[in-house]
Amino acid sequence: MKKKVLLMGASGSGKTSMRSLIFSNNPASSTARLGATIDVEQNHVRFLGDLILNLWDCGGQDAFMDSYLTTQRSTIFQHVGVMIYVFDAETREMNKDLEYYRDCLEGLTQCSPEAAVFLLVHKMDLVREPKAIMFEKKREELQKASSGVVITVFGTSIYDESLYRAWSSIVHTLIPNAAVLNKHLNIVAAACSATEVILFERTTFLVIATSTSSTSSPSASTSSTSSSSASISSSTYAPSPPSPSDPHQMHLKRYERTSELIKAFKWSCSRVREEFHSLELDMYDFTAVLDEMTRNTYVMVVVHDPTIETAAIKLNIRMARKKFEELQGDSIGT
């Protein structure tokens, strides 16, 4: 099963850098060596078993953009599952960017009306004014330019975990029956007496599913544009206040932060020619076990009960592997 993903935006907005960071395990410091994309660069990324992301990284130079909207219109915009349009947060040509965006949106609605649309206000690390205020202004401007089309907006940077939050939400929309995986993660959580269980894709370490139904889950963050502004709000850097659904004050950015840290650790392992397999954390107030779940996924089990042994957690993971292999096949084969 192939899912076509369009990655579009002005030249220099950071499209190729983010693709390299997410899918090639390159650190942010190495992206400066990447050259500009010429025309369309296609990459077939095997994501989950038979699910292949057909990623089209479209060069943003004016000549290419004009070609996409005229002679290549049907080729570019047909059979699209998701369009990701990237805006440079500090651009001085926003009016021109918006004009191209509207034209691309028109082509998309004509050729692939069911496609999801994600807008990334990128390079947020360069913004000097209060980021939350600036992002909200941009979000409102983009919402207005979208003329009623449902969009999801994220503020992102390759230098923090915000990019993983956005891409986890994007990929989550491409996985059929992802809710079934969430349901069975709840069963694993109950068996382990776990506070939370998170399923990651093996290569990118993007979040596929979680055992919780809180608003911080990837599936919830794609449901409305208003929730996306929280991704760069300063309040998300602190633990959330205690509540009946979150008695352990779980960090609001824990999913994407974990993705970023594990990717960095995997890269460090590769530098010394070692391969990452699993991870155990035994802290004073919680225990976390990160281990292989299937040939395409990793699972993290977080437990706050000090009486639960890590060996018991790992045993439950091992017993659940066969079932999740079956679920994975069902979820991507439907």
Disulfide bonds with the S-S distance in Angstrom:
none
